[in-house]
Amino acid sequence: MKLANRLVLILGDQLDLQGAALRNFKHETDEIIMIESANEAQYVWTHKAKIALFLSSMRHFAKTLEDQKYPLTYIKESPLSIIEVLRQQILQKNISHLVCIEPGEWRLRKSIEALATELNIELEILEDEHFYCSPQEFKNWVADKKEIRLEYFYRLMRKTHQILIDADGNPEGGQWNFDQDNRKPYPKKGPGLIDAPKSFEPDEITQEVLDFVSKTYKEHPGSLDHFNWAVTREQALESLQYFIDYRLRHFGMYQDAMWTNTPFGWHSVISSALNLKLLNPREVIAAVMLAWKKDPSLELSNIEGFTRQILGWREFVRGMYYLDMPQMAQDNFYEHQRALPKWYWTGQTQMACMQDAIGQTLQYGYAHHIQRLMVTGNFALLAEILPSQVCDWYLAVYVDAIEWVELPNTAGMALFANGGRFTSKPYIASGAYIKRMSNYCGTCKYKPDVRFGESACPITTLYWNFLIKHRAQFEASPRTRLMTANLKRISDSDQLSIQEHAKVLLNNLDDL
């Protein structure tokens, strides 16, 4: 009996030789397909560095497959969509069985399912094993919950996988969470000397990609001048070890801190390698635990803070994505409709914080979580921008943005678009927060402590306007009641002036 003719699709964010798609691969009957599709770079106006990272990583992975004698069809620089190329290949090769790992984007999964139905072929979608918690396990956990909150899920993950749990089954250090120790700004004199993340000079494959992207996507946002990302498994492991050796010690304390021309701070900068599956979160956590065991001078607050990002939040938002799609992409709790300001694509704004955060994003395709949440995301929420436009921007400009991680963070956390489905409050702040956590305000034309008028910080004005507009919602929750209580200290006439100034700002967002 002739065996099924199987085609194994490996997507650009599934670059793992140990992945489930290759586990039962039969060289005699199976074939791998990888597809470079221009559509993946164009359905959102994608940053040049993100395009280059995906293409270079894919081509390096394809070379590894070929070196190991895997039968591979690699479709290079196709103008067609992934689905259109798949259709052609399936018909041409008389494929009866398509295999892939769970795609990281809902739209792509649904398109693959529709194609399999159209062509009447068997489709096998395998579990993505680069996570501690499967979508079904997360769904089971949610089933009996009145509120879905990270903290309780994180504790479950810690217990289940025996990470930072002592011999008696209690959390190391006597508490689950050292978040309060991980929110310090840099000293007033600045962060001092920070070891730069591990970087890699482009090899021949990467240089070919950079030349191609520069020529083909010259109108796309961002720069390729600083492209030195890990694009192979070996480089990703080097990046991880470099972070542990030189940067982990200071990560936790300063993970929320911001400073002009300090794009990476003490962050690990391994999220892109994790999301491309060049690294497995289990080996990341294991490496950090080993470092802590070897060096007791590493503070538990640093270790826990980093662990919470990987074992807690990363797993949690992925669970929420598969639980709530496709509704998550449509949510708009506040019914915001304003267009994304044009300077989100250029960084040409007079607000120093936005200028720096967006400027470094365009340079590197990177900004850390507080810059994304409390600068660009905070402004987008206060400025009443249509959530889908904001989400498209985040998906486009960050090299580590795959929709499963980008959409919950942007729509659910930064924009409160789902009305608090998994967060207890909108994450908003005035210019005072940015002043406390950075040096941005020192060089800005706007004053963070001025609420209205020509010198007022737009973020401050829009913050108070937002509280006035949504006072009833904020006063209904113990978590946010104190924020609106501060409105009592502002006179009625000043509140009216805030609202009037906010109207001017909201109607002229492109001019800020």
HELIX and SHEET records of a PDB file:
HELIX    1   1 ALA A   20  LEU A   22  5                                   3    
HELIX    2   2 ASN A   39  GLN A   42  1                                   4    
HELIX    3   3 LYS A   48  ASP A   67  1                                  20    
HELIX    4   4 ILE A   82  LYS A   93  1                                  12    
HELIX    5   5 TRP A  106  LEU A  119  1                                  14    
HELIX    6   6 PRO A  135  VAL A  142  1                                   8    
HELIX    7   7 LEU A  150  HIS A  161  1                                  12    
HELIX    8   8 GLU A  172  GLY A  174  5                                   3    
HELIX    9   9 ASP A  179  ASN A  182  5                                   4    
HELIX   10  10 GLU A  204  THR A  216  1                                  13    
HELIX   11  11 ARG A  233  TYR A  246  1                                  14    
HELIX   12  12 LEU A  248  PHE A  251  1                                   4    
HELIX   13  13 SER A  271  ASN A  275  1                                   5    
HELIX   14  14 PRO A  281  LYS A  294  1                                  14    
HELIX   15  15 LEU A  300  THR A  307  1                                   8    
HELIX   16  16 ARG A  308  ARG A  314  3                                   7    
HELIX   17  17 GLU A  315  ASP A  324  1                                  10    
HELIX   18  18 GLN A  327  GLN A  330  1                                   4    
HELIX   19  19 LYS A  342  TYR A  344  5                                   3    
HELIX   20  20 ALA A  352  TYR A  364  1                                  13    
HELIX   21  21 HIS A  369  ILE A  370  1                                   2    
HELIX   22  22 GLN A  371  GLY A  377  3                                   7    
HELIX   23  23 ASN A  378  LEU A  382  1                                   5    
HELIX   24  24 PRO A  387  VAL A  397  1                                  11    
HELIX   25  25 GLU A  403  LEU A  407  1                                   5    
HELIX   26  26 PRO A  408  ALA A  414  3                                   7    
HELIX   27  27 GLY A  431  MET A  437  1                                   7    
HELIX   28  28 TYR A  440  THR A  443  5                                   4    
HELIX   29  29 PRO A  458  LYS A  469  1                                  12    
HELIX   30  30 ARG A  471  GLU A  475  1                                   5    
HELIX   31  31 ARG A  481  ALA A  485  1                                   5    
HELIX   32  32 ASN A  486  ARG A  489  5                                   4    
HELIX   33  33 ASP A  492  LEU A  506  1                                  15    
HELIX   34  34 LEU A  509  ASP A  511  5                                   3    
SHEET    1   A 5 LEU A  72  SER A  78  0                                        
SHEET    2   A 5 ASP A  30  SER A  37  1                                        
SHEET    3   A 5 ARG A   6  LEU A   9  1                                        
SHEET    4   A 5 HIS A  97  ILE A 101  1                                        
SHEET    5   A 5 GLU A 122  LEU A 126  1                                        
END                                                                             
